[in-house]
Amino acid sequence: MNKKKRDTLYSVWTILILFSVLLVLFALLFASFSKDYSPRTGKSAKAAASAAVSAPAASDAGVQQLTTSAALPKSADAGDTYIDRITFLSDATTLGIKTNGLLKDRTETTKVISTSDGTLPLVGITSAVVSWGGESVPITDAVKAAKPDILVITLGENGAAIMGQSYFTSEYTNLIKSIKEACPDTIIICNSILPVSQSYASANSMNADTIRQANNWIQQLASDNGCKYADSYSALAGEDGFLPSNYDSGDGLKPNSNGLNAMLTYLRTHAVT
């Protein structure tokens, strides 16, 4: 190969090499501009992308209320004579029916079955004892002695956030069965768990949906066991699902007299027929 041809070949190679280098530099430059430099807060890009895909849409948020044949429909106001037919098995949220003197015999009423302070956990409920006639007796003994025409049960607030559906349902159902065995003629109304304040909910690992979900469990087990269900929650809850200040006794858990009277009004206007 003569010198002229060799020089021409070298020139072509040089041009090709320079062109290849320019292509590589261009590719690197393009990649640097297209890279996502958005900030990450302790998550990898992969984890963030996964979270974005799995996050529920706003329209999917919130527990939808269950509707079964157990739910009591709106009725004419049955009045105080209807309330006089009811005995209440109450936890702390409705003990104020007695302590605030909201029934006919005021604070001397025997129409409220509970402990002295309303502590009545759903866990182990069938072995719990209540105050009745100056003694501590099993719940079924107290109900049998009271011989109620209608029994309204308000329980479960203290189990809503810590018990799964199966455990919650099992404990509640066992109580219903034991009461039915002791008092087969008594009409049982499973009352919803009442709303709590937002501050109380936050302090106890709850939110409005915690209670709504548990109320669905209560309505379902009421339906499965031939009982009625009263959605008193809806009569007290604000638009945000929490107990409003005008119904709050001050601790965020127990409704005041206004709130409990709203519950009694709901029961009168959703009466068993």
C-alpha positions as CSV (number, residue, x, y, z in Angstrom):
1,M,0.0,0.0,0.0
2,N,1.5,3.3,-1.0
3,K,1.8,6.2,1.4
4,K,-1.1,8.2,-0.2
5,K,-3.6,5.4,0.2
6,R,-2.4,4.6,3.8
7,D,-2.8,8.3,4.8
8,T,-6.3,8.3,3.4
9,L,-7.3,5.1,5.3
10,Y,-5.9,6.6,8.6
11,S,-8.0,9.7,8.0
12,V,-11.2,7.6,7.5
13,W,-10.5,5.6,10.7
14,T,-9.8,8.8,12.6
15,I,-13.1,10.3,11.5
16,L,-15.0,7.1,12.4
17,I,-13.5,7.0,15.8
18,L,-14.2,10.7,16.5
19,F,-17.8,10.1,15.3
20,S,-18.2,7.1,17.7
21,V,-16.9,9.2,20.6
22,L,-19.3,12.0,19.8
23,L,-22.2,9.5,19.7
24,V,-21.2,8.1,23.2
25,L,-20.9,11.6,24.6
26,F,-24.3,12.6,23.2
27,A,-25.9,9.5,24.7
28,L,-24.4,10.2,28.1
29,L,-25.5,13.8,28.0
30,F,-29.1,12.8,27.0
31,A,-29.3,10.3,29.8
32,S,-28.2,12.9,32.4
33,F,-31.0,15.3,31.4
34,S,-33.7,12.5,31.4
35,K,-32.8,11.1,34.8
36,D,-35.4,11.6,37.5
37,Y,-33.9,13.8,40.2
38,S,-37.1,14.2,42.2
39,P,-36.5,14.0,46.0
40,R,-37.0,10.7,47.8
41,T,-37.8,10.5,51.5
42,G,-36.1,7.4,52.6
43,K,-37.6,5.2,49.8
44,S,-35.9,3.8,46.7
45,A,-37.4,4.8,43.4
46,K,-38.7,1.2,43.0
47,A,-40.5,1.4,46.4
48,A,-41.9,4.8,45.6
49,A,-43.3,3.6,42.3
50,S,-44.8,0.5,44.0
51,A,-46.5,2.7,46.6
52,A,-47.9,5.0,44.0
53,V,-49.5,2.1,42.2
54,S,-50.9,0.5,45.4
55,A,-52.3,3.7,47.0
56,P,-56.1,3.6,47.0
57,A,-58.0,6.3,45.1
58,A,-59.9,8.9,47.2
59,S,-63.2,7.4,46.1
60,D,-62.1,4.0,47.6
61,A,-61.5,5.4,51.0
62,G,-63.9,4.9,53.9
63,V,-65.9,1.9,55.1
64,Q,-69.3,1.6,53.5
65,Q,-72.1,0.8,55.9
66,L,-73.5,-2.7,55.7
67,T,-77.3,-3.1,55.3
68,T,-79.1,-6.3,56.4
69,S,-82.6,-7.2,57.4
70,A,-81.5,-6.8,61.0
71,A,-81.3,-3.0,60.7
72,L,-84.2,-1.3,62.3
73,P,-86.0,1.0,59.8
74,K,-87.3,4.4,60.8
75,S,-90.7,4.3,62.5
76,A,-93.1,6.6,64.2
77,D,-91.9,7.9,67.5
78,A,-92.9,5.2,70.0
79,G,-92.5,7.6,72.9
80,D,-91.3,7.1,76.5
81,T,-93.5,4.0,77.0
82,Y,-91.3,2.2,74.5
83,I,-88.1,3.2,76.3
84,D,-89.7,1.9,79.5
85,R,-89.8,-1.5,77.9
86,I,-86.0,-1.5,77.4
87,T,-83.3,-2.7,79.6
88,F,-79.8,-1.6,78.6
89,L,-76.7,-3.8,78.9
90,S,-74.1,-1.0,78.8
91,D,-70.4,-0.4,78.7
92,A,-69.0,3.0,79.7
93,T,-70.3,4.8,76.6
94,T,-73.9,4.4,77.7
95,L,-73.7,4.0,81.5
96,G,-74.6,7.7,81.6
97,I,-78.2,6.7,80.9
98,K,-78.3,5.8,84.6
99,T,-75.7,8.1,86.1
100,N,-77.2,11.1,84.4
101,G,-80.8,10.0,85.4
102,L,-82.2,9.9,81.9
103,L,-84.8,7.1,82.5
104,K,-88.0,7.2,84.5
105,D,-86.5,6.2,87.8
106,R,-83.5,8.5,87.3
107,T,-80.3,7.3,89.0
108,E,-82.2,4.6,90.9
109,T,-83.2,2.8,87.7
110,T,-82.8,-0.9,87.5
111,K,-83.0,-0.7,83.7
112,V,-79.2,-0.4,83.2
113,I,-77.0,-3.5,83.6
114,S,-73.3,-2.7,83.9
115,T,-70.4,-2.5,86.2
116,S,-70.0,0.4,88.7
117,D,-67.8,2.3,86.3
118,G,-69.0,0.8,83.0
119,T,-65.8,-1.2,82.4
120,L,-67.1,-4.1,80.4
121,P,-64.6,-5.4,77.8
122,L,-65.8,-7.6,75.0
123,V,-62.9,-9.9,75.5
124,G,-64.1,-12.7,77.8
125,I,-67.5,-11.1,78.0
126,T,-69.4,-14.3,78.8
127,S,-67.4,-14.7,82.1
128,A,-67.7,-11.0,83.0
129,V,-69.7,-10.0,86.1
130,V,-71.9,-6.9,86.6
131,S,-73.5,-5.1,89.5
132,W,-77.0,-6.3,90.2
133,G,-79.0,-6.0,93.4
134,G,-75.9,-5.0,95.3
135,E,-74.0,-8.0,94.2
136,S,-71.6,-9.0,91.4
137,V,-73.2,-11.6,89.2
138,P,-72.7,-13.0,85.7
139,I,-74.4,-11.0,82.9
140,T,-76.9,-13.8,82.1
141,D,-78.0,-13.9,85.8
142,A,-78.6,-10.2,85.8
143,V,-80.6,-10.3,82.5
144,K,-82.6,-13.3,83.7
145,A,-83.5,-11.5,86.9
146,A,-84.4,-8.3,85.0
147,K,-86.7,-10.3,82.6
148,P,-86.5,-7.5,80.0
149,D,-89.1,-7.2,77.2
150,I,-86.3,-5.6,75.0
151,L,-82.6,-5.7,75.7
152,V,-80.4,-3.1,74.0
153,I,-76.7,-4.2,74.1
154,T,-74.0,-1.6,73.7
155,L,-70.6,-3.2,73.7
156,G,-67.4,-3.4,71.7
157,E,-65.8,0.0,71.7
158,N,-62.8,-1.3,73.6
159,G,-62.4,-4.2,71.2
160,A,-62.9,-2.4,67.9
161,A,-59.2,-1.5,67.4
162,I,-57.6,-4.6,68.9
163,M,-59.8,-7.6,68.0
164,G,-60.1,-8.9,64.5
165,Q,-63.5,-9.7,63.0
166,S,-63.5,-13.4,63.9
167,Y,-62.6,-12.9,67.5
168,F,-64.9,-9.9,67.9
169,T,-67.8,-11.8,66.4
170,S,-67.2,-14.9,68.3
171,E,-67.2,-13.2,71.7
172,Y,-70.3,-11.1,70.9
173,T,-72.1,-14.1,69.5
174,N,-71.4,-16.3,72.6
175,L,-72.9,-13.5,74.7
176,I,-76.1,-13.4,72.6
177,K,-76.5,-17.2,72.7
178,S,-76.1,-17.2,76.5
179,I,-78.7,-14.5,76.9
180,K,-81.1,-16.2,74.5
181,E,-80.8,-19.4,76.5
182,A,-81.5,-17.5,79.7
183,C,-84.3,-15.3,78.3
184,P,-85.7,-16.8,75.2
185,D,-88.6,-14.3,75.0
186,T,-86.5,-11.2,75.2
187,I,-86.0,-9.2,72.0
188,I,-82.3,-8.4,71.6
189,I,-81.2,-5.2,69.9
190,C,-77.5,-5.0,69.2
191,N,-76.7,-1.3,69.4
192,S,-73.9,0.2,67.3
193,I,-70.7,1.4,68.9
194,L,-71.1,5.1,69.4
195,P,-68.7,7.6,67.9
196,V,-65.7,9.0,69.9
197,S,-63.9,12.3,69.5
198,Q,-61.1,12.7,67.1
199,S,-58.6,13.3,69.8
200,Y,-59.7,10.1,71.7
201,A,-59.5,8.1,68.5
202,S,-56.0,9.3,67.7
203,A,-54.8,8.5,71.3
204,N,-56.2,5.0,71.1
205,S,-55.1,3.9,67.6
206,M,-58.5,4.3,66.1
207,N,-60.3,6.4,63.5
208,A,-63.9,6.8,62.4
209,D,-63.6,3.8,60.0
210,T,-62.4,1.6,62.9
211,I,-65.8,2.0,64.5
212,R,-67.7,1.9,61.2
213,Q,-66.1,-1.4,60.4
214,A,-66.9,-2.9,63.9
215,N,-70.5,-1.7,63.5
216,N,-70.7,-3.7,60.3
217,W,-69.5,-6.7,62.3
218,I,-72.2,-6.1,64.9
219,Q,-74.9,-5.7,62.3
220,Q,-73.9,-8.9,60.5
221,L,-73.8,-11.0,63.7
222,A,-77.1,-9.5,64.8
223,S,-78.6,-10.7,61.5
224,D,-76.9,-14.1,61.8
225,N,-78.4,-14.6,65.3
226,G,-81.9,-13.4,64.8
227,C,-81.4,-10.1,66.6
228,K,-82.1,-6.5,65.6
229,Y,-79.5,-3.8,64.9
230,A,-79.8,-0.1,65.9
231,D,-77.5,2.3,64.1
232,S,-77.3,4.9,66.9
233,Y,-73.9,5.8,65.6
234,S,-75.5,7.8,62.8
235,A,-77.6,9.8,65.3
236,L,-74.5,11.1,67.1
237,A,-71.6,11.2,64.6
238,G,-70.7,14.5,63.0
239,E,-70.0,14.7,59.2
240,D,-66.4,13.6,59.9
241,G,-67.6,10.5,61.7
242,F,-66.4,11.6,65.1
243,L,-68.3,12.6,68.3
244,P,-69.0,16.4,68.1
245,S,-68.2,18.6,71.0
246,N,-71.8,19.3,71.9
247,Y,-72.3,15.6,72.5
248,D,-69.0,15.0,74.3
249,S,-68.9,14.6,78.1
250,G,-65.3,15.9,78.1
251,D,-63.3,12.7,77.8
252,G,-63.9,12.0,74.1
253,L,-65.4,8.6,74.9
254,K,-68.6,9.0,76.8
255,P,-71.5,11.1,75.3
256,N,-73.0,13.7,77.6
257,S,-76.8,13.8,78.4
258,N,-77.5,15.6,75.1
259,G,-75.7,12.8,73.2
260,L,-77.4,10.0,75.1
261,N,-80.8,11.6,74.7
262,A,-80.1,11.7,70.9
263,M,-79.5,8.0,71.1
264,L,-82.7,7.4,73.0
265,T,-84.6,9.4,70.5
266,Y,-83.1,7.3,67.7
267,L,-84.3,4.1,69.5
268,R,-87.8,5.6,69.9
269,T,-88.0,6.4,66.2
270,H,-86.5,3.1,65.1
271,A,-88.7,0.9,67.3
272,V,-89.2,-2.8,67.2
273,T,-92.7,-3.5,65.9
